[in-house]
Each structure stands twice: as C-alpha cells, then as structure tokens.
Amino acid sequence: ESNDYSSIILKLLGDHLAEVCVQYLYEYIGQELWIYVPNENLSIKDLLSIKYQDIRLVAEAIEIEVTESLAMQPSSAVSGLYIVHPE
C-alpha cells in the first residue's frame, strides 16, 4: 500500500537536498576553484534576495518559472551552469 504523505515528504526532501548541493557548488567553485567571487560572504537574507556577483540565466528562456517564494516550477527544477572568463 502506498503512503502518499511519505512520498510527498521524500520528494520535498530530495528537492531541497538538490538545492543545497547547487548552492554549495556555486560557493565552492566561485571561491575555491575559479575564484571569481573570492570575498563573497552572503548572509541568508542576501541569498534569499538573490544578491549574487554573477550572471544568471533568465528563467523564461529555459521554460522555468520562479514563484514569489523563489521556488522553481516545475518543483524538481534545479540547475547550474558555470562559465568562466580569465578576467
């Protein structure tokens, strides 16, 4: 027998884990590997306000919607694209 509540919780946990991994990779790559944001130390408020020092793709161009609470639709959408220039 399927438990719908457990299924929803597991899906949400997976989505949030993916988001945390993407944010970790952004910080690690930007501060350790390519060092294009070496002094960026964003607070939780800054992260939620999207105060990054890089260029982000326009969500409409890749057919992903961002809600008022900054969630992406479809809910399983998590992405990262890293392009670096020597300067």
Backbone as a ProteinNet text record, in pm:
[ID]
protein_1_A
[PRIMARY]
ESNDYSSIILKLLGDHLAEVCVQYLYEYIGQELWIYVPNENLSIKDLLSIKYQDIRLVAEAIEIEVTESLAMQPSSAVSGLYIVHPE
[TERTIARY]
84.4	0	88.2	53.8	131.5	91.8	191.8	167.9	197	91.9	107.7	187.6	163.8	234.3	384.5	425	567.6	629	553.8	601.8	625.9	532.8	547.3	666	679.4	790.5	923.5	932.5	1056.4	1092.3	992.4	1016	1064.3	999.6	1041.4	1182.3	1214.1	1348.1	1451.8	1421.3	1512.1	1531.7	1422	1430.9	1518	1497	1575.6	1722.1	1747.3	1885.3	1955.5	1885.7	1943.2	1973.2	1883.5	1906.2	2027.2	2041.2	2156.2	2285.6	2284	2403.8	2442.2	2343.1	2371.4	2431.3	2376.4	2430.1	2571.8	2595.8	2730.9	2829.8	2791.8	2879.7	2906.8	2804.3	2822.9	2929.6	2917.7	3014.1	3152.4	3159	3288.1	3361.4	3290.2	3353	3391.8	3303.8	3330.8	3440.1	3458.3	3555.4	3682.2	3676.1	3791.6	3855	3775.1	3830.5	3865.8	3766.2	3789.3	3810.3	3777.5	3797.9	3747.1	3625.8	3568.2	3485.6	3458.1	3394	3464.6	3595.1	3671.3	3623.7	3567.5	3527.1	3376.8	3305.4	3159.9	3122.9	3060.2	3015.8	2871.6	2779.2	2639.8	2569	2487.8	2403.2	2283.1	2208.3	2087.4	1992.7	1981.3	1895	1941.5	2073.9	2127.8	2104.4	2120.3	2094.7	1949.9	1858.1	1716.3	1679.2	1757.5	1733.9	1806	1875	1948.5	2050.4	2138.9	2242.7	2375.4	2378.8	2499.1	2584.8	2713.4	2805.3	2828.8	2730.1	2746.3	2622.6	2620.4	2509.2	2424.1	2295.5	2203	2118.6	2086.3	2000.3	1860	1793.4	1655	1567.7	1488.8	1409.9	1316	1255.7	1161.8	1230.6	1356.8	1429.4	1450.7	1450	1471.4	1345.1	1230.3	1098.3	1085.2	1141.1	1125.8	1070.5	968.7	910.1	962.9	983.4	1024	906.5	860.5	745	786.6	688.6	717.7	804.4	795.2	876.3	1009.5	1045.1	1171.4	1183	1069.7	1070.7	1062.9	1125.9	1119.8	1009.3	940.4	838.7	884.5	891.6	844.6	928.7	867.5	930.6	1062	1082.6	1207.3	1318.1	1294.6	1393.7	1504.5	1623.7	1743.4	1849.4	1920.3	2016.9	2140.9	2246.3	2369.8	2447.4	2492.7	2572	2686.8	2808.6	2924.9	3008.9	3022.9	3105.9	3202.9	3330.6	3430.8	3518.4	3549.4	3640.9	3765.2	3884.5	4006.3	4010.3	3935.6	3934	3817.2
-119.3	0	124.5	220.2	343.1	446	511.5	617.7	750.7	824	949.3	1053.2	1063.4	1162	1135.7	1012.2	977.3	1006.3	981.3	1007.7	1157.3	1239.9	1385.3	1435.2	1389.5	1431.6	1390.2	1270	1222.4	1306	1341.2	1424.6	1563.5	1624.4	1756.3	1752.7	1648.4	1634	1623.2	1546.1	1533.8	1665.8	1741	1871.6	1968.2	1973.8	2065.1	2023	1894.3	1845.7	1886.1	1876.4	1918.5	2067.9	2149.8	2294.3	2327.7	2258.9	2281.9	2244.1	2134.6	2091.8	2193.7	2248.8	2350.3	2474.3	2518.5	2636.8	2610.7	2492.2	2457.6	2460.3	2400.3	2400.5	2541.9	2627.8	2767.4	2833.8	2818	2880.1	2817.5	2686.7	2618.5	2656.9	2652.9	2686.9	2834.3	2921.2	3064.6	3110.1	3041	3084.8	3001.1	2877.7	2788.9	2751.1	2712.9	2664	2775.8	2857.7	2961	3097.9	3112.7	3233.9	3359.6	3356.1	3476.6	3556.2	3501.6	3575.7	3541	3571.7	3526.7	3583.8	3702.5	3766.2	3765.5	3691.4	3688.2	3605.3	3669.2	3602.3	3646.4	3580.7	3622	3569	3655.2	3613	3537	3474.6	3405.3	3505.2	3625.7	3729.1	3765.6	3779.8	3811.6	3697.7	3574.1	3459.5	3458.6	3484.1	3484.6	3604	3711.8	3831.1	3822.6	3712.6	3686.3	3796.4	3821	3923.5	3857.7	3790.8	3722.3	3815.4	3781.8	3860.7	3794.6	3732.8	3666.4	3689.7	3630	3644.9	3518.8	3536.7	3423.7	3422.2	3303.9	3291.9	3342.1	3394.5	3437.7	3312.7	3298.5	3176.4	3147.3	3250.8	3228.9	3167.9	3199.7	3149.7	2999	2943.6	2799.8	2728.8	2797.8	2743.4	2696.9	2775.3	2750.3	2877.5	2863.4	2978.1	2984.5	3105.9	3126.8	3192.4	3130.2	3181.6	3297.1	3360.5	3470.5	3425.1	3299.3	3246.3	3190.9	3222.3	3183.6	3034.2	2964.9	2823.7	2816	2715.4	2698	2599.5	2628.3	2539.1	2489.7	2364.1	2254.8	2240.9	2183.1	2179.1	2102.5	2014.3	1936.8	2007.3	2131.4	2204.4	2260.5	2214.4	2267.8	2269.2	2379.3	2385.5	2463	2440.8	2515.6	2514.3	2629.7	2642.6	2736	2687	2765.2	2797.3	2926	2971.9	3073.9	3054.9	3142.3	3203.4	3329.2	3401.5	3435.4	3432.3	3456.5	3591.5	3688.2	3819.2	3828.8
0	0	0	-80.8	-95.8	9.6	65.5	161.9	92.5	55.9	-18.5	59.5	189.2	271.3	270	288.2	285.6	149.4	45.5	-89.9	-111.4	-65.2	-79	1.7	124.4	210.6	149.8	97.7	36.4	-86.3	-167.1	-284.7	-243.5	-145.2	-97.5	-40.2	34.2	89.9	-21.3	-124.4	-238.4	-311.1	-330.2	-396	-315.8	-185.5	-101.6	-95.1	-91.6	-92.1	-221.9	-333.3	-461.6	-461.4	-406.2	-399.2	-312.9	-201.2	-113.2	-184.4	-257.1	-331.2	-438	-509.3	-611.1	-546.6	-434.4	-366.3	-316.4	-263	-217.5	-334	-446.9	-564.1	-613.1	-613	-653.8	-566.7	-435.3	-344.4	-357.8	-367.5	-378.1	-506.2	-617.6	-745.5	-748.3	-701.9	-705.7	-611.7	-499.9	-400.1	-395.7	-439.9	-428.4	-562.2	-659.5	-785.9	-882.3	-917	-1017.7	-955.1	-832.8	-753.1	-824.1	-875.2	-934.9	-834.7	-719.2	-610.1	-478.8	-467.3	-351.2	-218.4	-219	-93.9	-72	-153.2	-139	-17.1	78.3	200.3	224.4	158.4	162.3	286	344.9	455.8	398.7	485.6	441.8	374.3	431.1	372.7	231.8	212.9	80.6	-18.1	28.5	-59.1	-105.7	-13.9	-49.1	-135.9	-126.5	-209.3	-343.2	-367.6	-491.8	-519.2	-424.7	-440.7	-476.2	-589.5	-634.9	-719.5	-734.9	-816.2	-951.4	-1006.6	-1135.6	-1220.6	-1335.5	-1428.2	-1421	-1406.5	-1402.2	-1528.9	-1577	-1694.8	-1663	-1761.7	-1745.4	-1743.1	-1638.3	-1618.4	-1734.5	-1793.2	-1903.4	-2024.9	-2045.1	-2161.9	-2155	-2036.2	-2021.1	-1971.8	-1985.3	-1953.5	-1809.4	-1719.3	-1576.6	-1515.1	-1432.8	-1365	-1222.6	-1174	-1035.6	-964.4	-855.8	-782.9	-692.8	-628.8	-536.7	-419.7	-382.2	-272.3	-321.7	-447.2	-510.7	-538	-542.5	-581	-733	-789.8	-934.6	-969.6	-1077.9	-1130.6	-1265.8	-1294.8	-1210.8	-1084	-981.8	-850	-847.5	-941.3	-943.6	-1021.3	-1063.1	-1142.6	-1053.9	-1076.7	-1012.2	-1119.8	-1131.4	-1239.9	-1199.2	-1272.1	-1254.3	-1384.3	-1425.5	-1546.9	-1513.1	-1523.8	-1484.5	-1607	-1636.3	-1746.6	-1689	-1714.1	-1654	-1761.8	-1742.8	-1830.3	-1747.7	-1806.3	-1728.2	-1657.6	-1705.4	-1640.5	-1547.3
[MASK]
+++++++++++++++++++++++++++++++++++++++++++++++++++++++++++++++++++++++++++++++++++++++

